[in-house]
Amino acid sequence: MPVQNAVNRRALLALFAASGWRVGQSAPLTSSSAASQTKASASERQRIEVGPDRPVKTIGAAAVLARDGALIEVDAGDYRGDIAVWTQNDLSLLAVGGRVRLIADGRSAEGKAIWVVRAERMSVQGFDFTGAAVPDRNGAGIRLESGSLRVGDCAFTHNEYGILTGNQTDTVLEVEDSEFGYNGSKDHYFHNLYVGTIARLTITGSYLHHAYRGHLLKSRAATSYVAYNRITDEHDGNASYELEFPSGGVAYVIGNVIQQSPLSENVHLISVGAEGYKWTSNELYLVNNTLIDNVPQGGVFLRVSPGADAVRVINNLLVGKGTWDIGVAAIFRNNPLVEAAEFAGLAKGDFHLKASSRARGKATDAGFVNGVPLQPSREYVHPRHTVPIAALPIQPGAMQSLATKY
């Protein structure tokens, strides 16, 4: 029996606003903005400083000391085997003076991850998670089991999973300006970012690449908002799907560069409903993406299993020999096939169109659905960043600004 969608689609914008993010907008998590998320006033808020020259030497110790609403500032550097379980609400963790590198060194919290999170309204900025591996093969940089987590400017590399969530249907995960790469191992299928049957995933401005044999992004969320990211397995990756929604749900995929490696073990770039539809509403809005199929004999840009409620495919730039495998009636509008030579430097990762491209200026108005604007308002800038679009989108594809050298 399908699960009732945990998020009312008409209230999606309100949910984003309530979380502190607007749809399509990146906002850095500074210590001051993080503090505003808590219920405590600035004068009442607990502040914990962590570092080798601080009274609190480890992040694990800070996790024990912290109360609800605490601000935890961690000095830049390497923290080896420094694992933690977070259960307090309204926490903000901020790297100070540079990157904070959390290196698992064979340790894990509860046999699950470098960090295990069961907390509401937790925010994290400036941390790198690497080396998580556990006996049950589900080791993650962060295991989000319940609550709501906001991740900004973080990196998850060389773990079994980058972030792995549980399946509580009121959980919310928001990711901004972060990187997921080289997660997995040679003898098992892992995913860079694996989201279970939670209420909502939002991911913007992020770079996902090189998941060993697994997916770059797999989401079972009731609502997934995937916008302004670079989801590319480059030319030497061997990931499976670049983007998969195996249980359906409502997915907004807007303004992304999505590229399949010629070495991919799966011919599909994007897949919806492969394991059956679990939610009451199952919709895909694929708008203003640049979809690049590098499979030598031709892959599949999009596969949608029969049973989806709505599919709209609008203003996407297509590169390669890919086809479509869509088992439902779908709205297709303005998805031009272009040559690699029409880009500034496709092989070098420059996805801007030349001014001479045949597709220049040919975007159409994608409109709104469920109260969500389908027109992109930002564009991805490498590495892991976004900038606002100065005017209404006029190009199909992810990049609205044209190449400057042509």
C-alpha positions in Angstrom: 0.0 0.0 0.0 1.4 3.4 -0.9 2.6 5.6 2.0 0.9 8.9 2.5 3.3 11.6 1.4 4.7 13.2 4.5 4.8 16.6 2.9 1.8 18.5 1.6 3.0 19.6 -1.8 1.1 22.8 -1.7 3.0 23.6 1.5 6.4 22.9 0.1 7.5 26.5 -0.2 6.3 27.2 3.4 8.4 24.2 4.6 11.5 25.5 2.8 10.9 29.0 4.3 10.4 27.5 7.8 13.7 25.7 7.5 15.5 29.0 6.8 16.1 28.2 3.1 14.2 29.5 0.1 13.6 27.2 -2.9 16.6 27.6 -5.2 18.5 29.9 -2.9 21.8 29.2 -1.3 22.6 30.8 2.1 25.8 30.2 3.9 25.6 28.9 7.4 27.6 31.5 9.4 27.9 31.3 13.1 25.4 34.2 13.4 22.8 32.7 11.0 23.3 29.3 12.7 22.6 30.9 16.1 19.3 32.4 14.8 18.0 28.9 14.4 17.9 28.2 18.1 15.3 29.0 20.6 17.9 30.4 23.0 18.9 34.0 22.9 22.5 35.0 22.1 23.2 35.7 25.8 21.7 32.4 26.9 23.3 30.2 24.3 25.9 27.7 25.4 29.2 28.1 23.4 31.7 25.3 23.2 35.1 25.8 21.6 36.9 22.6 20.5 40.5 22.2 19.5 43.9 20.9 20.6 44.6 24.2 22.5 41.1 24.5 23.9 39.8 23.1 27.2 37.5 20.8 25.2 39.9 18.7 23.0 37.6 16.5 21.0 34.3 16.8 19.2 33.1 13.6 21.0 33.6 15.4 24.3 31.6 18.4 23.1 28.8 16.0 22.1 28.6 14.9 25.7 28.8 18.4 27.2 26.4 20.1 24.7 22.9 21.2 25.7 20.0 22.0 23.4 20.8 25.1 21.4 24.6 25.0 21.8 27.0 26.6 19.3 30.0 24.4 18.9 33.0 26.0 17.2 35.8 23.6 16.1 39.3 24.7 15.3 40.6 23.7 11.8 42.7 20.6 11.6 42.5 16.8 11.6 40.4 14.9 14.2 41.2 11.2 14.0 38.8 8.7 15.3 36.7 11.5 16.8 33.3 10.1 16.6 30.0 11.4 18.1 26.3 10.8 18.7 24.1 13.9 18.6 20.7 13.9 20.3 20.4 17.5 21.4 18.1 19.9 19.4 19.0 23.2 17.8 22.7 22.5 17.6 25.1 24.5 15.3 28.5 23.1 14.5 30.9 25.4 12.7 34.5 24.9 11.5 36.7 27.9 12.5 39.9 29.0 10.7 39.7 26.5 7.9 38.6 22.9 7.2 37.9 20.4 10.0 38.7 16.9 8.8 37.1 14.0 10.5 39.1 10.9 9.7 37.4 7.7 10.9 40.7 5.7 11.5 38.6 2.5 12.0 36.3 4.0 14.6 32.5 4.5 14.4 29.7 5.7 16.6 27.3 2.9 17.5 29.0 0.8 14.7 27.3 3.1 12.1 29.1 6.3 11.2 31.5 9.0 12.2 28.5 10.9 13.4 25.1 9.6 14.3 22.3 12.2 14.4 19.0 12.0 16.2 18.3 15.7 16.6 16.0 18.4 15.4 17.2 21.5 13.6 20.9 20.6 13.7 23.2 22.5 11.3 26.8 21.7 10.3 29.3 23.8 8.2 32.8 23.3 7.1 33.5 19.7 8.0 35.1 16.9 5.9 34.1 13.3 6.6 36.4 10.5 5.4 37.2 6.8 5.9 33.9 5.6 7.5 33.6 1.8 7.3 31.9 -0.7 9.6 31.3 -4.5 9.8 27.8 -4.4 8.4 29.1 -2.4 5.3 26.8 0.6 5.9 29.5 3.0 7.4 28.6 6.6 6.7 30.2 10.0 7.2 26.8 10.9 8.8 23.9 8.6 9.7 20.8 10.7 10.0 18.4 8.5 11.9 15.7 11.0 12.8 15.0 14.7 13.1 16.2 17.5 10.7 19.8 18.2 9.6 21.2 21.0 7.5 24.6 20.5 6.0 26.6 23.3 4.3 30.1 23.4 2.8 30.9 19.9 3.8 32.7 17.0 2.0 32.1 13.3 2.2 34.8 11.2 0.5 36.2 7.7 0.7 33.4 6.4 3.0 31.1 3.4 2.4 28.3 6.0 2.2 28.6 9.8 2.4 25.3 10.5 4.1 22.9 7.7 4.9 19.4 8.3 6.4 16.9 6.2 8.2 13.3 5.7 7.2 11.3 7.9 9.6 8.8 9.7 7.5 9.1 13.1 9.3 12.9 13.4 8.8 14.3 16.3 6.8 17.7 16.6 5.2 19.0 19.8 3.5 22.4 19.9 1.8 24.1 23.0 0.3 27.4 23.6 -1.4 28.8 20.2 -0.5 30.8 17.4 -2.1 30.2 13.7 -2.3 32.8 11.5 -4.1 34.7 8.3 -4.1 32.4 6.6 -1.6 32.1 2.8 -1.8 34.3 -0.2 -2.2 35.2 -2.7 -4.9 33.1 -5.6 -3.5 29.8 -3.9 -2.7 27.3 -1.4 -4.1 27.3 1.9 -2.1 25.9 5.3 -2.9 27.4 8.8 -2.4 24.2 10.0 -0.8 21.4 7.6 0.1 18.1 9.0 1.4 15.5 6.7 2.8 11.7 7.1 3.1 11.9 10.5 4.8 9.8 13.6 4.4 12.1 15.8 2.3 15.5 16.0 0.7 16.8 19.4 -0.5 20.2 19.5 -2.2 21.6 22.6 -4.0 25.0 23.8 -5.2 26.7 20.5 -4.6 29.1 18.3 -6.6 28.4 14.5 -6.6 30.8 12.3 -8.5 32.6 8.9 -8.5 30.5 6.6 -6.4 32.1 3.2 -6.7 29.5 1.1 -8.5 26.6 2.7 -6.6 24.5 5.7 -7.4 25.6 9.3 -7.2 22.3 10.2 -5.5 19.5 7.9 -4.4 16.4 9.3 -2.8 13.3 7.6 -1.5 12.0 10.8 0.1 8.4 11.9 -0.3 9.6 15.1 -1.8 13.1 15.6 -3.3 14.2 19.0 -4.5 17.5 18.6 -6.5 18.6 21.9 -8.0 21.7 23.6 -9.3 24.1 20.7 -8.7 26.8 19.0 -10.7 26.0 15.3 -10.7 28.7 14.0 -13.0 30.7 10.7 -13.0 33.3 12.4 -15.2 35.1 10.2 -17.8 36.6 7.6 -15.4 33.8 6.9 -13.0 31.9 3.6 -12.8 28.8 4.6 -10.9 25.4 3.1 -11.6 22.5 5.6 -11.8 23.5 9.2 -11.6 20.1 10.0 -10.0 17.5 7.5 -8.8 14.1 7.8 -7.1 13.3 4.1 -6.7 10.2 4.6 -4.6 8.7 7.5 -6.5 7.6 10.5 -4.5 7.5 14.0 -5.9 10.9 15.0 -7.4 11.9 18.5 -8.7 15.1 18.2 -10.7 16.0 21.7 -11.9 19.1 23.3 -13.3 21.5 20.4 -12.8 24.4 19.1 -14.9 23.9 15.3 -15.0 26.6 13.3 -16.8 27.1 9.6 -17.3 30.6 8.1 -17.6 31.4 5.9 -20.6 32.4 3.3 -18.0 29.1 3.3 -16.2 27.7 -0.1 -15.2 24.1 1.1 -15.9 22.9 2.7 -19.1 20.4 4.9 -17.3 21.2 8.4 -16.1 17.9 9.0 -14.2 15.4 6.4 -13.0 12.0 6.7 -11.2 9.9 4.0 -9.6 12.1 1.1 -10.4 11.2 -0.6 -7.1 7.5 0.4 -7.2 5.7 3.5 -6.0 5.5 3.8 -2.2 4.0 7.3 -1.9 0.5 8.5 -2.7 1.9 11.2 -5.0 4.5 10.3 -7.5 5.6 13.0 -9.9 8.8 14.1 -11.7 9.6 17.6 -13.0 12.8 17.5 -15.0 13.5 21.1 -16.1 16.5 23.0 -17.4 19.0 20.3 -16.9 22.0 19.5 -19.1 21.9 15.7 -19.6 25.1 14.1 -21.0 25.1 10.5 -22.1 28.7 9.2 -22.7 27.8 5.5 -23.0 29.5 4.5 -26.3 26.5 2.6 -27.7 23.9 5.0 -26.2 22.2 5.1 -22.9 18.8 6.2 -21.5 18.4 9.7 -20.4 15.3 8.9 -18.2 13.5 5.8 -17.3 10.1 6.1 -15.6 8.3 2.9 -14.5 4.5 2.7 -15.2 2.4 4.1 -12.4 3.7 7.7 -12.0 1.1 10.4 -11.7 2.8 13.1 -13.7 6.0 13.6 -15.7 7.2 16.9 -17.2 10.4 17.1 -19.2 11.1 20.7 -20.3 14.0 22.8 -21.4 16.7 20.1 -21.0 19.8 20.1 -23.2 20.7 16.6 -24.4 24.1 15.4 -25.4 24.8 11.9 -26.8 22.9 9.0 -28.2 20.6 8.6 -25.3 16.9 7.6 -25.6 13.8 7.7 -23.3 12.1 4.9 -21.5 8.9 6.4 -20.0 6.0 4.1 -19.1 3.4 6.8 -18.6 2.0 9.8 -20.5 4.4 12.7 -20.2 4.7 16.3 -21.2 7.8 16.9 -23.3 8.6 20.4 -24.4 11.8 21.9 -25.9 14.5 19.4 -25.1 17.0 20.0 -27.9 19.8 17.6 -28.8 23.0 19.5 -29.2 26.6 18.7 -30.2 29.5 18.8 -27.8 31.1 21.5 -30.0 28.3 23.9 -29.0 29.7 24.1 -25.5 32.6 26.1 -24.4 34.6 23.1 -23.2 32.5 20.0 -22.5 35.4 17.7 -22.1 37.0 20.1 -19.6 33.8 20.5 -17.5 32.7 23.9 -19.0 29.0 23.4 -19.7 28.2 26.9 -20.9 26.8 27.2 -24.4 28.7 29.2 -27.0 26.9 32.2 -28.3 26.8 30.5 -31.7 24.9 27.5 -30.3 21.6 26.6 -32.2 19.9 26.3 -28.8 20.8 29.8 -27.6 17.8 31.8 -26.5 15.3 29.0 -27.0 14.1 28.3 -23.5 10.3 28.2 -22.8 8.4 29.2 -19.7 8.2 26.1 -17.5 5.7 27.7 -15.1 4.7 26.5 -11.7 3.5 23.3 -10.2 2.3 22.6 -6.7 3.2 26.2 -5.9 6.9 25.5 -6.8 8.5 27.6 -9.6 10.0 25.3 -12.3 12.0 28.2 -13.8 15.6 28.1 -12.5 16.7 31.1 -10.4 20.4 30.1 -9.9 23.1 28.3 -11.7 25.9 26.0 -10.5 29.5 27.3 -10.3 32.3 24.8 -9.9 33.3 23.9 -7.3 30.2 23.5 -5.2 28.6 26.9 -5.4 25.7 28.7 -7.0 25.1 32.2 -8.2 21.8 33.9 -9.0 20.6 34.3 -12.6 20.4 37.9 -13.6 17.4 37.5 -15.8 14.7 35.0 -16.7 16.1 31.8 -18.2 16.6 32.1 -21.9 18.7 29.1 -22.5 17.7 25.4 -22.2 19.9 23.5 -20.0 21.5 24.2 -16.6 23.7 27.2 -17.5 22.0 30.5 -18.3 25.1 32.6 -18.7 26.9 32.0 -22.1 30.6 31.2 -22.5 32.6 34.5 -22.5 35.3 33.4 -24.9 33.2 32.7 -27.9 
